Amino acid sequence: MSKPIVAILYDFDATLATSDMQSFSFIPSLGLTAEQFWAKTKEFSEKTGCETTLGYLHTMIDECQKRGIKMTRSFLREQGKHIKFWPGVEDWFERINKFGEEKGVEVEHYLVSSGNTEIVEGCSIYKYFKKVYGCEFLFDEKDEPIWPKHVINYTMKTQFFYRVSKGALDVNDDVGVNEKNPNKRVPTSNIVYIGDGLTDIPAMITAKENGGHSIAVYPEGQEDKVDKLYYDGRVNYVAPANYQRGKELDSIMRLIIEGVAINESLKKKGKAYKENND
């Protein structure tokens, strides 16, 4: 019989990485500061009425073209090598997987980000995700971007809670994600969403209101960034963005996994008892 699954969905910028993924290498390669780049994005979106996520993708292409930089997939992947993560992130996945195995639970990791999938593909933790959902470019035969292939803004993140639960992981599977299916691959109570703030609120609320768990992380000593989320009942837990063994976030995740293991064991016992007494 297959093991119960705990699915952890993560935001990326300021949740796993210490800042926006573009800020470590991509934006500096343009000779811009992060403030200048995002100001250009805002100006373009306000001028054209373009949705802000699409706006930043356009700004990436436009600013590279102005400087004669070929923004190929390989170029973007190279930028991922320079991302800095919060303490403990890079050994978190194997450590949590091992703990899950000890408790008879399979742990799966999913990234749900409005950042660039291509940049994530170049970073050290990419290999740990079962699936990465992010903004992507469609590249032509010269490996240059010609169109947005996938776009994920903040409210669109909520769909991936249901995709993971139902096992409809292909973004083009509109039937699987919408059809009613009582036999979910991952029960909603076994899903965790980890984010860092306002842009994650829709996904956090979706997880919490469907019996799952939502965790808001913050830079150590800056609890004020997420306190309102907790007191407004939008998240289950808040914790410093420190993924090291023995820290608060590590303890919370272990308790969630233990809870799933106990709950699944009780369900099996209840089912066995019913079958034996029917």
C-alpha positions in Angstrom: 0.0 0.0 0.0 1.4 3.4 -0.9 2.5 5.8 1.8 0.5 8.9 2.7 1.8 12.1 1.0 2.6 15.4 2.5 2.9 18.1 -0.2 4.7 21.3 0.6 4.1 24.2 -1.7 6.6 27.1 -1.6 6.8 30.6 -2.7 10.4 31.5 -3.7 11.3 35.2 -3.4 11.9 36.2 0.2 10.5 32.8 1.2 13.4 30.4 0.2 15.7 33.1 -1.3 16.6 36.1 0.7 15.2 38.5 -2.0 13.7 38.6 -5.5 15.5 36.0 -7.7 16.2 38.6 -10.4 18.0 40.8 -7.9 21.1 38.6 -7.3 22.5 38.6 -10.8 20.1 39.3 -13.6 19.3 42.9 -12.7 22.9 43.8 -11.9 23.9 42.4 -15.3 21.8 45.2 -16.8 23.7 47.8 -14.8 20.5 48.6 -12.8 19.6 48.5 -9.2 16.5 46.4 -8.1 14.7 49.7 -7.4 15.4 51.0 -10.9 14.3 47.8 -12.6 11.0 47.5 -10.7 10.4 51.2 -11.3 10.7 50.6 -15.0 8.3 47.7 -14.7 5.8 49.8 -12.9 6.1 52.7 -15.4 5.5 50.3 -18.3 2.5 48.7 -16.7 0.9 52.0 -15.8 1.5 53.4 -19.2 0.2 50.4 -21.1 -2.3 48.9 -18.7 -0.3 45.6 -18.9 -0.8 43.3 -15.9 2.2 43.7 -13.6 3.6 40.1 -13.9 3.4 40.4 -17.7 4.9 43.8 -17.3 8.1 42.6 -15.6 8.6 39.9 -18.2 8.4 42.5 -21.0 10.8 44.7 -19.1 13.3 41.9 -18.8 13.3 41.4 -22.6 13.3 45.1 -23.4 16.2 46.0 -21.1 18.3 43.1 -22.4 17.6 44.2 -26.0 18.6 47.8 -25.2 22.0 46.5 -24.0 22.6 43.9 -26.7 22.3 41.0 -24.2 20.9 37.8 -25.6 18.4 36.6 -22.9 18.6 32.9 -23.8 17.4 30.1 -21.5 21.0 29.3 -20.7 21.7 32.9 -19.8 18.8 32.9 -17.4 19.8 29.6 -15.9 23.3 31.0 -15.2 21.7 33.8 -13.1 20.2 31.1 -10.8 23.6 30.0 -9.7 24.0 33.3 -7.7 20.9 33.1 -5.6 21.4 33.3 -1.9 19.0 31.3 0.4 17.9 31.7 4.0 19.9 29.6 6.5 19.2 25.9 6.2 17.4 25.9 2.9 19.9 23.9 0.9 19.8 20.9 3.2 16.1 21.3 4.3 14.7 19.1 1.5 16.7 16.0 2.1 16.3 16.4 5.9 12.6 16.8 5.8 12.3 13.9 3.3 14.3 11.7 5.7 12.0 12.6 8.6 9.0 11.8 6.5 10.4 8.4 5.7 11.0 7.7 9.4 7.3 8.4 10.0 6.1 6.4 7.0 5.2 9.5 5.0 6.3 10.6 1.6 7.1 14.3 1.3 6.8 16.1 -2.0 8.0 19.6 -2.7 6.5 22.0 -5.2 7.5 25.5 -6.2 4.7 28.0 -7.0 6.3 31.3 -7.9 5.7 34.5 -9.9 9.4 34.5 -10.7 11.2 33.0 -13.6 11.3 29.2 -14.0 14.4 29.5 -16.1 16.3 31.2 -13.3 15.1 28.6 -10.8 16.4 25.9 -13.1 19.9 27.1 -12.5 19.8 27.2 -8.7 21.1 24.6 -6.3 17.7 23.5 -5.0 15.9 23.0 -8.3 16.5 19.3 -8.2 14.4 18.8 -5.1 11.1 20.0 -6.6 8.6 17.5 -8.0 7.2 20.3 -10.1 8.1 23.9 -10.6 5.4 26.4 -11.5 6.6 29.8 -12.5 6.6 32.4 -15.2 8.2 31.0 -18.4 9.2 32.3 -21.8 8.6 30.6 -25.1 12.0 30.6 -27.0 12.5 30.6 -30.7 15.0 28.5 -32.7 17.7 31.0 -31.7 16.9 30.3 -28.0 15.6 33.9 -27.6 12.3 34.7 -25.9 9.4 35.6 -28.2 6.3 35.2 -26.0 5.3 34.4 -22.4 4.7 30.7 -22.2 3.3 30.6 -18.6 2.4 33.4 -16.3 1.6 33.1 -12.6 0.4 36.1 -10.7 -0.6 36.1 -7.0 -4.2 35.0 -7.2 -3.4 32.4 -9.9 -1.2 30.6 -7.3 -4.4 29.1 -5.7 -5.0 26.7 -8.6 -1.9 24.8 -7.7 -3.3 23.8 -4.3 -6.0 21.9 -6.2 -3.7 20.6 -8.9 -1.4 19.0 -6.4 -4.3 17.6 -4.4 -6.0 16.0 -7.4 -2.8 15.0 -9.1 -3.5 17.2 -12.2 0.0 18.5 -12.3 0.0 19.5 -16.0 -0.9 23.2 -16.3 -2.8 22.3 -19.5 -5.0 19.7 -17.7 -8.1 21.9 -17.3 -10.4 18.8 -16.9 -8.4 17.1 -14.1 -8.1 20.3 -12.0 -11.8 21.1 -12.2 -13.6 17.8 -12.1 -15.0 16.5 -8.8 -12.9 13.7 -7.5 -13.4 12.4 -3.9 -10.3 10.2 -4.1 -7.7 12.9 -4.1 -4.1 11.9 -4.6 -3.1 14.2 -1.7 -5.8 15.0 0.8 -6.1 18.8 1.3 -5.3 18.3 5.0 -1.9 17.0 4.0 -0.9 20.2 2.0 1.3 22.9 3.4 1.9 26.3 1.8 4.9 28.4 2.9 5.1 32.1 1.8 6.4 35.4 3.1 3.7 38.0 2.9 0.8 39.8 1.2 1.4 38.3 -2.3 0.9 34.8 -0.8 -2.4 35.6 1.0 -4.8 34.0 -1.5 -2.8 30.7 -1.5 -2.3 30.8 2.3 -6.0 31.2 2.9 -6.8 28.5 0.4 -4.6 26.0 2.3 -5.9 27.0 5.7 -9.6 27.0 4.8 -9.3 23.6 3.1 -7.9 22.0 6.2 -4.3 22.2 5.2 -1.5 24.3 6.8 -0.2 27.7 5.9 3.1 29.2 7.2 4.3 32.8 6.9 8.0 33.2 7.2 9.9 36.5 8.0 13.4 37.7 8.4 14.5 37.1 12.0 13.6 40.0 14.2 11.0 41.4 11.8 7.8 39.7 13.1 5.8 42.8 12.2 5.9 41.7 8.6 3.6 38.8 9.2 1.9 39.4 12.6 -1.2 40.8 11.0 -1.5 37.7 8.8 -1.7 35.5 11.9 -4.0 37.7 14.0 -6.3 38.1 11.0 -6.6 34.3 10.8 -5.0 34.1 7.4 -2.2 31.7 8.3 -1.8 28.8 10.8 1.7 29.6 11.8 4.4 32.3 11.6 8.1 31.6 11.9 11.5 33.1 11.2 12.9 32.3 7.7 15.4 29.9 9.2 15.2 26.4 7.8 18.0 24.9 10.0 17.5 21.8 12.0 16.0 22.5 15.4 14.7 26.0 14.5 11.1 26.9 14.8 10.2 26.3 11.1 11.8 22.9 11.2 9.9 22.0 14.4 6.6 23.1 12.9 7.1 21.0 9.8 8.0 17.9 11.8 4.9 18.3 13.9 2.7 18.6 10.8 4.3 15.4 9.3 3.8 13.6 12.6 0.2 14.7 12.7 -0.4 13.4 9.2 1.3 10.1 10.1 -0.9 9.7 13.2 -4.1 10.7 11.3 -3.5 8.3 8.5 -2.7 5.5 10.9 -6.0 6.1 12.7 -7.9 6.1 9.4 -6.4 2.8 8.5 -7.4 1.3 11.9 -10.9 2.6 11.5 -11.2 1.2 8.0 -9.9 -2.2 9.1 -12.3 -2.3 12.1 -15.2 -1.4 9.8 -14.3 -4.1 7.3 -13.9 -6.7 10.1 -17.3 -5.9 11.6 -19.4 -5.5 8.5 
